[in-house]
Structure formats: C-alpha cells, structure tokens
Amino acid sequence: MPLIAIVVAALAIGFEQLVQWKYGPMGIIAFVALSIGIKAKNTMIGGVGAVILVMLLAQSG
C-alpha cells in the first residue's frame, strides 16, 4: 500500500511540473483548484479549475 501511495504522489508531482512548464503559474492555480474541488467534493471550485485548464488548453492549441 505505501508503494502505491508513493507512485501516485510521484505521478501527481510530475504532472504538476509538466503543467507549470507548459502553462505557467495559471496552469498550477487551475490544477490546484481542480484538485481541491475534487477532494472537497465542491463542484464550484472544481469547475473553476476545470474551466481555466480548458481555456489554457484551447489557447495553446
């Protein structure tokens, strides 16, 4: 079980670094808002984070 937690944490940190490298600080803010919204089961915060991420993805494409 601890090995799975370490692997998941490493993947999350890697994804966060990728988002920051590609989309800058706004990408990190959106990723954190989405994560907090999912963990807290708060649809408003999660929705805001998701919308920001979608806007960043649409802008770069």
N, C-alpha and C positions, 0 to 999 in steps of 0.2 A: 504493500500500500504506500509506504513512504517514497518508493522509487517512482511510482506513478505520479505522485504529487510533485516531485522534483522535475520530472519530464514535462508535466503540464505547465509548471511555473517557467521552465526554460523556454518552452514554445511561446508562452504569453509575452515574456520579455523580448524574445526575438521578433515577434510580430509588432510589438510596441516600437522597437527600434526601427523596423522597416517602415512603419507608418511615419515616424518622426523624420526619417531620412527623406522619404518621398514627399510628404505633405506638410512638414514643418510643425510648428507648435500648435497650429489649429487642428491638425490631424490628431495630435496627442490629446487635446482637450475633447475632441469628439469621441475618441476611443475611450477615454476615462468616463465621460458622461454615459456612453452606451454601456460600459461595464457596470457602473454604479446603478444605472437604471435596471439592468437585468438582475443584479444581485439583490437589490432592494425591492424588486417587483414594482417599480414605479414607471409606469408607461410614459409619463411626460418627459422625464429625464432621459430615458432610453430612446424615446422618439426624437428628441432634440439632437442627441448624439448621432443617431442613425441618419437624420436629415443632413446634418453637417457633413458626415462622411460621404453621403451620396452626392452632395454638392461639390465636394472636393474631387471625387472620382469623375464626375461629369465635366468638371472644369479642365482636368488634365487630359481627358480623352478627346 
